[in-house]
Amino acid sequence: MEFILSDTYEQMSGAAAEILAKELKRKPNAVFALPTGSTPIGTYQALAKQNREGQIDFSQGNFFNVDEYVGLSRESEQGYYHFLYTNLYQHVNVDLAKTHAPDGTAADPELAAIDYERQIDSLGGLDVAFLGIGRNGHIGFNEPADSLHYATYCVTLTESTIEANARFFASVDEMPKQALTIGIGTIMKADKIVMVAHGEDKAEAIRRLKEDTSLNTGFPSSLLRLHPDVTVVTTIK
Ligand code: GLP
């Protein structure tokens, strides 16, 4: 696991965008998993700038949301597809037919999860998994648990995550308590993993990722140690 330390949020965003842009140039039809959250917004802005300036082309790339809330549609403003549309897709020359998210409105979320994993597999799996990290070490919505899931699945969110994300909803009651997330295996099968982390509330998680070398399903990002190509771009020392 390689750590790239940036002085500022802008530098971190630029460095992460550089890595992702390089992959898109190397393989224009690459398959990416993309996260939501406040942390990757600067990376998306830097990528959109590169696209505007003609340095990268999104038109052949395939983009999969890392996760989506159960109960929210593609149009829902708090939904994660909508987040990626607003923060990235509407600013770049992406082919929207090649942008995907788990179906949060499916009558059977378990079936929607299986279908999503199939969609990723049908394109040969992920080339790049771009990730944030939760305060509790979650990746995507793979929450700390006694056992983790290999493929995309329907997860019940932890109190820590509900507390962290409730700010995006009018009240905590309106926040979905379940989500669909790509699994640990979906992530581990990616050729390359890139993580961004910024802010005091992530400091403990990043320190633990750096210093504690155990593999612990109670701290899901620790599993990334098993992957040969992980870059964590962070402002956290
Ligand atoms: C949510 C998402 C994660 C993301 C995390 C961090 O929980 N499911 O994929 O990494 O938020 O978000 P932020 O960058 O806002 O701290």
Boltz pocket constraint, residues with backbone or C-beta under 6 A from the ligand:
constraints:
  - pocket:
      binder: B
      contacts: [[A, 35], [A, 36], [A, 37], [A, 38], [A, 39], [A, 40], [A, 66], [A, 67], [A, 131], [A, 132], [A, 133], [A, 134], [A, 138], [A, 139], [A, 140], [A, 141], [A, 161], [A, 165], [A, 198]]
      max_distance: 6.0
